[in-house]
């Protein structure tokens, strides 16, 4: 027997052993941490001693989500455990918030939210950076990571400082379990958080689509759900966060608002929307890196060509949805402000001044100085040494990218990718 044949036999045996170990791990983890809707909310009720989740209903969203996770996501054992913990945390917090809100029936009338600013657009198009800049204005209010993760005490006499430390500990583990997180999605307890994390409490959230392959749940979310109750939930959540504080101007952010602009403006009729724009090919490259980092926390890697195709279609849908929305509602043109990624990163304060001028907001010296510090510290994003080329992504710069030409032309975005 030749040396090559012996090597192939050994490789085959090793592969068989790995496959057997993987199958055993999957069976054991499924037995220990089965994702099943009724079992999850029964456990959450047992842990809290509470029964009423309030509105919006957690069904059928939870059942469709967990079925999609079980059948389609290819979760690895650690990912299954982490997802179960996360879902239970969401359900327990829903129960506690529901109880607190039923005792505060007068709060919605007394806690007004006026003229909120929503930042949306394609993912990876500068919306996070812009959100951080606007958070430096002391007249603005943003949801912080710690208060979205732990909006209510789980035990008597649990202080705010303790909840902040809990968030810091959770994020420390997140960075350990998801290597590379700081290069694509740096989060700390006091970082401004996205609306998608607030929506997760409704079990109708793009968060699950962003972190796992759940096509059945994604189709349900995009085509069969009225998101009005989700935005009503968000409004009540924001009122909870501002309880006892002056009602400042909320600045909120999520690319995924493009899926619910009608519902957003129904619940927040005086909202102003900032749409960020970037070359879609650069967005695609950045989004793939983010998806690999976040997805790896829960599931086994997707085939590269399938990942590229899925993310390209997602970006195309983002572009088409918000473009159709704006074209169909010319009367709302004055409610939108467009921000170009290149201009934002090259001169962030100039962009903020333009936004404030359009909104008739005064930009003070203190605000300018604070924003300038954020702009100078932007290097905290530790970037990868290798930025994938179009060829790395399986794109040829032809038919795969021409689908975005009209969008780039409309919003004055240079077509040749640059980063």
Secondary structure, DSSP 8 states (H G I E B T S, - for coil): --HHHHHHHHHHHHHHHHHHHHHHHHHHHHHHS---HHHHHHHHHHHHS-----SS--TTHHHHHHHHHHHHS-B-HHHHHHHHHHHHHHHHHHHHHHHHHHT-TTHHHHS---S-EEEEESTTSSHHHHHHHHHTSTTEE--BHHHHHTSS-SSTT--HHHHHHHHHHHHHHHHHHSTTHHHH----TTSB--HHHHHGGGT--THHHHHS--HHHHHHHHHS--THHHHHHHHHHHHHHTTTS---EEEEE-GGGGG-HHHHHHHSTT-EEEEEE--HHHHHHHHHHHHHHHHHTTB----HHHHHHHHHHHHHHHHHHHHHHHHH-GGGGGGEEEEEHHHHHH-HHHHHHHHHHHHT----HHHHHHHHHHHHTGGGS---S----HHHHT--SSHHHHTTHHHHHHTT--SS---
